[in-house]
């Protein structure tokens, strides 16, 4: 049940063009190379978003309503890939607030994955036996409107240096843990100095084997993959996996491809996870183009997440039935190694849950 009349979505239509972006970023030359300046100079207001993208003023009331709940944040490197004067652009749809976010829909909650029940220490989530997730940062470079952690209490998960030592002690004490996932927010919002210290400390724990980094920063600000980052990441003895988050081929311009090449050159395994989103990537053509473009960039599709029922984002929902039908259709267009695995995270279960019969046709990559 929706407790207010849903906002009309005719201004953000389902129709979209599928051609991926190529060529260098159109962001201002003065910002190139300085990821911190780009992080600082993000688009942060409804007016700035409308003006920069030549969007009609009629969108402003809905943008203001959504922005009041979950603020706009769009880096210029990402904004440069959004078509101007096109409210249907699939990249814009991921960052554009709507008044539909005000709807209170039954079954859509603030903590859809019930992560608060699995946090023994601030900054640490331990849901699965042999791997843990560390909140390396509470900040993001971009605020995606469908984010399942848009209501997450990051203020309660900002460990001090002493609390980080408690987390390291926790990891040392549990020899079942073989893998650490750095997440957030976005872990790469943190400084290289801080991340270098943390990763070095993790590498000193003998039973840890793998370091996984879940990040959107190489996609939205490719300059984040700088020499300093490559230095500390390349130095660790841990096997290195970077899981980027991309939902549409137009997000992957030449700058992103170059960032992926730099990571691959130091031995990083590159994977992508996305979310199936109504009106953005819920067609065979869009998913095919994304998988092909990812592989051109040296990245393998990993997970396609069924939509998590987070309050404020119900208008993005694609039903499991529709998602499974899409995956079945994709089998005719993609080789098995380019098929993402359609999954849902169900609170209380020990791994992601594969959805649909398509899961039996593709190679299984180890569950998170």
C-alpha positions as CSV (number, residue, x, y, z in Angstrom):
1,X,0.0,0.0,0.0
2,X,1.2,3.5,-0.8
3,X,0.2,6.2,1.6
4,X,0.4,9.1,-0.8
5,X,-0.4,9.4,-4.5
6,X,2.7,8.2,-6.4
7,X,4.4,10.9,-8.4
8,X,3.9,10.5,-12.2
9,X,6.8,9.0,-13.9
10,X,6.0,10.2,-17.4
11,X,8.7,12.8,-17.2
12,X,11.2,9.9,-16.7
13,X,10.2,7.5,-19.3
14,X,11.3,3.9,-19.7
15,X,12.6,4.5,-23.3
16,X,16.3,5.0,-23.6
17,X,19.1,4.8,-26.1
18,X,21.6,1.9,-25.7
19,X,24.8,3.2,-27.3
20,X,27.7,3.3,-24.8
21,X,29.8,6.4,-24.2
22,X,33.3,6.6,-25.6
23,X,35.9,9.2,-25.7
24,X,37.5,11.3,-22.9
25,X,35.6,12.9,-20.2
26,X,34.1,16.4,-20.8
27,X,34.8,17.6,-17.2
28,X,36.7,20.9,-16.7
29,X,40.4,20.5,-17.5
30,X,41.4,22.1,-14.2
31,X,39.9,19.2,-12.3
32,X,41.6,16.4,-14.2
33,X,44.0,14.3,-12.1
34,X,42.9,15.7,-8.7
35,X,40.3,13.2,-7.3
36,X,39.9,15.1,-4.1
37,X,39.0,18.3,-5.9
38,X,36.5,16.4,-8.0
39,X,35.0,14.9,-4.8
40,X,34.7,18.4,-3.3
41,X,33.3,20.0,-6.4
42,X,30.4,17.6,-7.0
43,X,26.9,18.8,-8.0
44,X,25.1,19.2,-4.7
45,X,21.9,21.2,-5.3
46,X,18.7,20.7,-7.4
47,X,19.3,24.0,-9.2
48,X,22.8,23.1,-10.2
49,X,21.8,19.7,-11.5
50,X,19.0,21.3,-13.6
51,X,21.1,24.1,-15.0
52,X,24.2,22.0,-15.9
53,X,22.1,19.4,-17.7
54,X,19.7,21.9,-19.3
55,X,16.7,20.1,-17.7
56,X,13.3,21.7,-17.6
57,X,12.3,23.8,-14.5
58,X,9.1,21.7,-14.2
59,X,11.2,19.0,-12.7
60,X,12.3,21.2,-9.8
61,X,9.5,20.5,-7.3
62,X,10.1,16.7,-7.4
63,X,13.8,17.1,-7.3
64,X,13.5,19.3,-4.2
65,X,11.3,16.8,-2.4
66,X,13.6,13.9,-3.1
67,X,16.7,15.9,-2.3
68,X,15.3,16.8,1.1
69,X,15.2,13.1,2.0
70,X,18.5,12.1,0.4
71,X,20.8,14.8,-0.9
72,X,22.0,15.1,-4.5
73,X,25.7,14.3,-5.0
74,X,27.0,13.9,-8.6
75,X,30.7,14.2,-9.6
76,X,31.5,16.2,-12.7
77,X,33.2,13.2,-14.3
78,X,30.0,11.3,-14.1
79,X,27.8,14.2,-15.0
80,X,29.8,14.7,-18.2
81,X,28.5,11.3,-19.5
82,X,24.8,12.3,-19.0
83,X,23.0,13.6,-22.1
84,X,21.9,17.2,-21.7
85,X,18.3,18.2,-22.1
86,X,17.2,14.5,-21.7
87,X,15.3,13.6,-18.5
88,X,15.1,10.0,-19.8
89,X,18.9,9.5,-19.7
90,X,19.7,6.2,-17.9
91,X,22.6,7.7,-16.0
92,X,20.5,10.7,-14.9
93,X,17.8,8.4,-13.7
94,X,20.2,6.9,-11.2
95,X,21.0,10.3,-9.5
96,X,17.8,12.4,-10.1
97,X,15.6,12.8,-7.1
98,X,11.8,12.4,-7.6
99,X,8.9,13.2,-5.5
100,X,8.0,9.5,-5.7
101,X,10.7,9.1,-3.0
102,X,8.2,10.5,-0.6
103,X,5.9,7.6,-1.0
104,X,5.6,5.2,2.0
105,X,5.1,1.8,0.5
106,X,4.3,-1.3,2.5
107,X,7.2,-3.7,2.6
108,X,9.8,-1.1,1.9
109,X,11.9,-0.4,4.9
110,X,15.0,1.6,6.1
111,X,17.2,-1.5,6.6
112,X,16.1,-4.1,4.1
113,X,19.1,-6.4,4.7
114,X,18.9,-6.1,8.5
115,X,22.5,-5.3,8.7
116,X,22.2,-3.7,12.1
117,X,21.7,-7.2,13.6
118,X,25.1,-8.4,12.4
119,X,27.4,-5.6,13.6
120,X,29.4,-6.9,16.7
121,X,31.6,-3.7,16.5
122,X,31.2,-0.3,15.0
123,X,32.3,-0.4,11.4
124,X,32.2,-4.2,11.1
125,X,29.4,-6.4,9.7
126,X,29.8,-10.2,10.1
127,X,26.9,-12.0,8.4
128,X,28.8,-14.8,6.7
129,X,31.1,-17.3,8.4
130,X,34.4,-16.8,6.5
131,X,34.2,-13.2,5.4
132,X,33.5,-9.9,7.0
133,X,32.6,-6.4,5.7
134,X,34.4,-3.3,7.1
135,X,32.8,0.1,6.7
136,X,36.0,1.8,5.6
137,X,34.1,5.1,4.9
138,X,30.7,6.5,5.6
139,X,30.9,8.7,2.5
140,X,30.2,8.2,-1.1
141,X,31.3,10.1,-4.2
142,X,27.8,9.8,-5.7
143,X,24.4,9.4,-4.1
144,X,22.5,6.7,-6.1
145,X,18.8,7.1,-5.5
146,X,18.2,3.3,-5.2
147,X,20.9,2.8,-2.6
148,X,19.9,0.1,-0.1
149,X,22.0,2.0,2.6
150,X,20.4,5.4,2.0
151,X,19.1,5.3,5.6
152,X,22.1,3.5,7.1
153,X,23.3,5.1,10.4
154,X,26.9,5.8,9.2
155,X,27.4,8.1,12.1
156,X,27.4,5.0,14.3
157,X,30.0,3.2,12.1
158,X,32.9,5.6,12.0
159,X,35.6,3.8,14.0
160,X,38.4,5.7,15.7
161,X,41.9,4.4,15.3
162,X,41.5,2.6,18.7
163,X,38.2,1.0,17.4
164,X,40.0,-0.1,14.3
165,X,42.5,-1.9,16.5
166,X,39.5,-3.6,18.2
167,X,38.3,-4.7,14.7
168,X,41.8,-6.1,13.9
169,X,41.8,-8.0,17.2
170,X,38.4,-9.4,16.3
171,X,39.8,-10.6,12.9
172,X,42.9,-12.1,14.5
173,X,40.8,-14.1,17.0
174,X,38.5,-15.7,14.4
175,X,40.6,-18.0,12.2
176,X,37.5,-18.9,10.1
177,X,37.7,-15.5,8.4
178,X,39.6,-15.7,5.2
179,X,38.3,-12.6,3.4
180,X,37.8,-9.0,4.2
181,X,35.5,-6.8,2.2
182,X,36.1,-3.0,2.3
183,X,32.8,-1.2,1.7
184,X,30.9,1.8,3.0
185,X,29.7,4.2,1.8
186,X,32.6,3.9,-0.6
187,X,36.0,2.8,0.9
188,X,38.0,4.7,-1.7
189,X,36.6,8.0,-0.4
190,X,39.1,7.5,2.4
191,X,42.7,8.8,2.1
192,X,45.4,6.7,0.7
193,X,47.3,7.1,4.0
194,X,44.5,5.6,6.0
195,X,43.8,2.8,3.6
196,X,47.5,1.9,3.3
197,X,47.6,1.6,7.1
198,X,44.5,-0.6,7.2
199,X,45.5,-2.9,4.3
200,X,49.0,-3.3,5.7
201,X,47.5,-4.3,9.1
202,X,45.1,-6.8,7.4
203,X,48.0,-8.3,5.5
204,X,49.7,-9.1,8.8
205,X,46.9,-11.4,9.9
206,X,48.1,-14.9,8.8
207,X,44.7,-16.6,8.1
208,X,43.4,-13.8,5.8
209,X,43.7,-14.7,2.1
210,X,41.8,-12.1,0.2
211,X,41.0,-8.4,0.2
212,X,37.9,-7.3,-1.7
213,X,37.0,-3.7,-2.3
214,X,33.5,-2.8,-3.3
215,X,33.6,0.7,-4.9
216,X,31.9,3.0,-7.4
217,X,34.7,5.6,-7.3
218,X,36.7,4.2,-10.3
219,X,33.5,4.6,-12.3
220,X,32.3,8.0,-11.1
221,X,35.8,9.6,-10.6
222,X,38.3,7.5,-12.6
223,X,41.2,9.7,-11.4
224,X,40.9,8.0,-8.0
225,X,43.0,5.2,-9.4
226,X,46.2,7.1,-8.8
227,X,49.8,6.1,-8.1
228,X,49.3,6.3,-4.4
229,X,46.4,3.8,-4.5
230,X,48.2,1.5,-6.8
231,X,51.2,1.6,-4.5
232,X,49.5,0.4,-1.3
233,X,47.1,-2.0,-3.1
234,X,49.9,-3.5,-5.2
235,X,52.1,-4.1,-2.1
236,X,49.7,-6.3,-0.1
237,X,50.3,-10.1,-0.1
238,X,46.5,-10.6,-0.1
239,X,44.8,-11.6,-3.3
240,X,43.1,-8.4,-4.6
241,X,39.6,-8.2,-6.0
242,X,38.0,-4.9,-6.9
243,X,34.2,-5.1,-7.5
244,X,33.0,-2.0,-9.2
245,X,29.3,-1.0,-9.4
246,X,28.0,-0.2,-12.9
247,X,24.4,-0.5,-14.1
248,X,24.6,0.8,-17.7
249,X,27.2,0.7,-20.5
250,X,27.1,4.5,-20.8
251,X,28.9,4.8,-17.5
252,X,32.0,3.1,-18.9
253,X,33.8,5.8,-20.9
254,X,37.5,5.6,-21.9
255,X,38.7,7.1,-18.6
256,X,37.0,4.3,-16.7
257,X,38.5,1.8,-19.1
258,X,42.0,3.3,-18.4
259,X,41.4,3.1,-14.6
260,X,40.5,-0.6,-15.0
261,X,43.7,-1.2,-17.0
262,X,45.8,0.3,-14.2
263,X,44.2,-1.9,-11.6
264,X,44.6,-5.0,-13.8
265,X,48.3,-4.2,-14.3
266,X,49.0,-4.7,-10.5
267,X,47.2,-8.1,-10.5
268,X,43.7,-7.0,-9.4
269,X,40.8,-9.3,-10.3
270,X,38.0,-7.0,-11.7
271,X,34.3,-7.8,-11.3
272,X,31.1,-5.8,-11.6
273,X,27.9,-5.9,-9.6
274,X,24.8,-4.0,-10.6
275,X,21.2,-3.7,-9.6
276,X,18.3,-4.3,-11.9
277,X,16.4,-1.0,-12.1
278,X,13.1,-0.3,-13.8
279,X,13.5,2.1,-16.7
280,X,17.3,2.0,-16.6
281,X,18.7,-1.5,-17.3
282,X,15.7,-3.9,-17.3
283,X,16.0,-4.9,-21.0
284,X,17.9,-7.5,-22.9
285,X,19.6,-4.9,-25.1
286,X,20.8,-2.8,-22.1
287,X,22.1,-5.8,-20.2
288,X,23.8,-7.2,-23.3
289,X,25.5,-3.9,-24.0
290,X,26.7,-3.6,-20.4
291,X,28.2,-7.0,-20.3
292,X,30.0,-6.5,-23.6
293,X,31.4,-3.1,-22.6
294,X,32.5,-4.5,-19.2
295,X,34.5,-7.2,-20.9
296,X,36.1,-4.6,-23.2
297,X,37.2,-2.8,-20.0
298,X,38.7,-6.1,-18.6
299,X,35.8,-6.6,-16.1
300,X,33.7,-9.7,-15.6
301,X,30.0,-9.4,-14.7
302,X,29.5,-10.8,-11.3
303,X,26.2,-10.1,-9.6
304,X,23.0,-8.6,-10.8
305,X,21.1,-7.8,-7.6
306,X,17.3,-8.1,-7.4
307,X,16.1,-4.9,-6.0
308,X,16.3,-4.5,-2.2
309,X,13.1,-3.0,-0.8
310,X,14.5,0.2,0.6
311,X,12.1,2.9,1.6
312,X,12.1,5.8,-0.8
313,X,13.0,3.8,-3.9
314,X,10.0,1.6,-4.7
315,X,9.7,3.2,-8.2
316,X,12.8,1.4,-9.3
317,X,11.5,-2.1,-8.5
318,X,11.6,-4.9,-11.1
319,X,9.7,-8.0,-9.9
320,X,11.6,-11.2,-9.5
321,X,9.4,-12.7,-12.2
322,X,10.4,-10.0,-14.7
323,X,14.1,-10.3,-13.6
324,X,14.2,-14.0,-14.1
325,X,12.6,-13.8,-17.5
326,X,15.2,-11.2,-18.5
327,X,18.0,-13.5,-17.4
328,X,16.5,-16.4,-19.5
329,X,16.4,-14.2,-22.5
330,X,20.0,-13.0,-21.9
331,X,21.2,-16.6,-22.3
332,X,20.6,-16.3,-26.0
333,X,22.7,-13.2,-26.3
334,X,25.7,-13.7,-24.0
335,X,28.3,-16.4,-23.5
336,X,28.2,-18.0,-20.0
337,X,31.2,-16.1,-18.8
338,X,29.5,-12.8,-19.4
339,X,26.3,-13.7,-17.7
340,X,25.9,-12.0,-14.3
341,X,24.4,-14.0,-11.5
342,X,20.9,-12.9,-10.5
343,X,20.7,-12.9,-6.8
344,X,18.8,-11.6,-3.8
345,X,20.1,-11.1,-0.3
346,X,17.6,-12.5,2.2
347,X,18.2,-11.5,5.8
348,X,19.4,-14.4,7.9
349,X,20.7,-16.5,5.1
350,X,24.4,-17.5,5.0
351,X,24.9,-16.4,1.4
352,X,23.2,-14.6,-1.5
353,X,20.3,-16.5,-3.0
354,X,20.4,-17.2,-6.7
355,X,17.0,-16.5,-8.4
356,X,15.5,-18.3,-11.4
357,X,16.4,-21.3,-13.5
358,X,19.0,-19.2,-15.4
359,X,21.3,-19.6,-12.4
360,X,21.7,-23.3,-13.3
361,X,23.0,-22.5,-16.8
362,X,26.0,-20.3,-15.8
363,X,29.2,-20.8,-14.0
364,X,28.9,-20.1,-10.3
365,X,31.3,-17.4,-8.8
366,X,31.6,-17.9,-5.1
367,X,28.8,-16.1,-3.1
368,X,29.6,-13.1,-1.1
